[in-house]
Amino acid sequence: MQRALSEWERERIREVANDLMAGKAARKTKGKGDIAKHYRAQLDEMKQLRECGVTGRIDFEDFF
């Protein structure tokens, strides 16, 4: 069951979504920055879990 977001949570999501500087910084790295490194590591971890026989959904850590 999901709960409704609080007003503070909704406002925080809006702030992050509208952060132009963070978006520009992410686009400039083109797969070489911290965000790409983080998700590449998450992908490697997921592949290892699959090789070990894990089935179903595998959750991963968000960058932010």
PyMOL commands that set and color helices and strands:
alter all, ss='L'
color gray80, all
select helices_A, chain A and resi 7-17+20-29+34-51
alter helices_A, ss='H'
color red, helices_A
deselect
rebuild
show_as cartoon
